[in-house]
Amino acid sequence: AGTENPFAIAAIRFTLYTGLRHGTVANLRWREVDLAHGCLRLADTKTGALTVAISTHAAAVLNSLPAGEPDDLVFPSSKEGAPIALTRPFQRIRKAAGIDASVTLHTLRHTLASWAVMGGMSLPETGALLGHKSVQTTQRYAHLAQEHVRRNADRVSNTIAAMAAGEPAEVIPLHKRAG
């Protein structure tokens, strides 16, 4: 059992925390990282130039790495100047963790998007997080939002049904407005 390249592990974590395509992560250069403003300024992605807000977890991954020169890759490969290969390290990590083989690096992008939608983020907000140019591209996650809304609808209607049946229900205190 060998040890994975620490840059590959960091890149995989960064992929999960940002939802970026793994090719974008593998080719990320230090000149594109703006930690002072909590973002990446990507000149060339699948959808063109893009500014991506990064979470504190994603920033922590970057802060754990030795800073390089502006043209250096953030996640360097063992091959000088070549983008890091992430597919095989991810497959080994996935297998060691007992995660189903159907999970790919791109699944990490879908995971971030799915949790964003289930957490109440709107489709336009989720699309912005992923760098989608149109809401139609993000629409594939709408079914997740609907399931979340349906569960909330059930919770509310269960409370109303319980009150109608004379059962105790949660009381939420109201506060007077100041002014």
C-alpha positions in Angstrom: 0.0 0.0 0.0 1.8 3.1 -1.3 1.2 6.7 -0.4 -0.6 9.0 -2.8 1.0 12.1 -4.0 0.0 14.8 -1.5 -0.7 17.2 -4.4 -3.1 14.8 -5.9 -4.9 14.4 -2.6 -5.1 18.2 -2.2 -6.3 18.6 -5.8 -9.1 16.0 -5.2 -10.2 17.8 -2.0 -10.1 21.1 -3.8 -12.2 19.6 -6.6 -14.8 18.5 -4.0 -14.8 21.9 -2.2 -15.1 24.0 -5.4 -17.1 21.8 -7.8 -14.6 22.7 -10.5 -13.9 20.3 -13.3 -10.9 18.2 -12.5 -9.1 19.4 -15.7 -9.5 23.0 -14.5 -8.0 22.1 -11.1 -5.1 20.1 -12.7 -4.3 23.2 -14.9 -4.7 25.8 -12.2 -1.9 28.3 -12.0 -0.9 30.5 -9.0 -1.6 33.7 -11.0 -5.3 32.6 -11.1 -5.5 32.4 -7.3 -6.6 35.5 -5.4 -6.8 34.4 -1.7 -7.1 38.1 -0.6 -10.5 38.3 -2.3 -11.4 34.6 -1.8 -11.7 33.7 -5.5 -10.1 32.2 -8.5 -9.8 34.3 -11.7 -9.8 31.7 -14.4 -8.9 33.0 -17.9 -9.8 29.8 -19.8 -12.5 27.3 -18.8 -15.0 25.2 -20.7 -17.4 28.2 -20.6 -14.7 30.9 -21.0 -13.2 33.3 -18.5 -14.7 32.9 -15.0 -14.3 34.3 -11.5 -15.0 31.6 -8.9 -15.7 32.3 -5.2 -13.9 29.8 -3.1 -15.0 28.5 0.3 -12.8 28.7 3.4 -12.2 24.9 3.1 -11.0 25.4 -0.5 -8.8 28.3 0.6 -7.4 26.1 3.4 -6.4 23.5 0.8 -4.5 26.2 -1.1 -3.0 27.7 2.1 -1.6 24.2 2.9 0.4 24.2 -0.3 3.8 25.8 -0.9 3.1 28.9 -2.9 4.7 29.0 -6.3 5.6 31.5 -8.9 2.7 33.0 -10.9 3.1 30.6 -13.9 3.6 27.5 -11.7 0.9 24.9 -11.4 -0.9 25.0 -8.0 -1.0 21.1 -8.0 2.3 20.1 -9.6 2.9 16.7 -11.2 6.0 14.7 -10.7 6.6 15.5 -14.4 8.1 19.0 -14.6 5.6 21.4 -16.1 2.9 18.8 -16.8 -0.6 19.0 -15.2 -1.1 16.5 -12.4 -3.0 13.3 -13.3 -5.9 12.8 -11.0 -7.9 9.9 -12.4 -5.7 7.0 -11.2 -5.0 8.5 -7.7 -8.8 9.1 -7.3 -9.6 5.5 -8.4 -7.1 4.2 -5.8 -8.4 6.4 -3.1 -12.1 5.6 -4.0 -11.3 1.9 -4.0 -9.4 2.0 -0.6 -12.4 3.9 0.9 -14.8 1.3 -0.3 -16.7 3.8 -2.6 -18.6 2.3 -5.5 -16.7 2.3 -8.8 -19.4 4.3 -10.5 -18.2 7.4 -8.6 -15.8 9.4 -10.7 -13.9 12.7 -10.3 -16.8 14.4 -12.1 -19.1 13.0 -9.5 -17.5 15.4 -7.0 -18.8 18.3 -9.1 -22.3 16.8 -9.0 -22.0 16.2 -5.3 -21.3 19.9 -4.6 -24.1 21.0 -6.8 -26.5 18.5 -5.3 -25.8 19.6 -1.8 -26.0 23.2 -2.8 -29.6 22.7 -4.2 -30.7 20.4 -1.3 -29.3 23.1 1.1 -31.7 25.7 -0.4 -29.5 27.4 -2.9 -31.4 28.5 -5.9 -30.7 27.1 -9.4 -29.2 30.4 -10.6 -27.0 30.5 -7.5 -25.9 26.9 -8.0 -25.2 27.7 -11.6 -23.0 30.6 -10.6 -21.2 28.4 -8.2 -20.5 25.9 -11.0 -19.7 28.5 -13.6 -22.7 27.6 -15.8 -23.7 30.3 -18.3 -27.4 29.4 -18.3 -29.9 28.1 -15.7 -30.8 25.4 -18.3 -27.5 23.8 -17.7 -28.1 23.7 -13.9 -31.7 22.4 -14.4 -30.5 18.8 -14.0 -30.4 19.5 -10.3 -34.0 20.8 -10.1 -35.3 17.4 -9.1 -33.2 17.6 -6.0 -34.7 21.0 -5.1 -38.2 19.6 -5.6 -37.5 16.6 -3.3 -36.2 19.0 -0.6 -39.3 21.2 -1.1 -41.6 18.2 -0.9 -40.0 17.1 2.4 -40.5 20.6 3.8 -44.1 20.6 2.6 -44.6 17.3 4.4 -43.1 18.6 7.6 -45.3 21.7 7.6 -48.5 19.8 6.7 -47.7 17.2 9.4 -47.6 20.1 11.9 -50.9 21.5 10.6 -52.5 18.0 10.6 -51.4 17.5 14.2 -52.8 20.8 15.3 -56.1 20.1 13.5 -56.3 16.8 15.4 -55.7 18.6 18.7 -52.2 17.2 19.2 -49.5 19.4 20.6 -47.5 21.4 18.0 -44.3 23.5 18.1 -45.0 27.0 19.2 -42.8 29.7 17.7 -42.7 32.9 19.7 -43.3 36.1 17.8 -41.3 39.2 18.6 -42.6 42.8 18.3 -40.9 44.9 15.7 -38.7 47.7 17.0 -39.8 51.1 16.0 
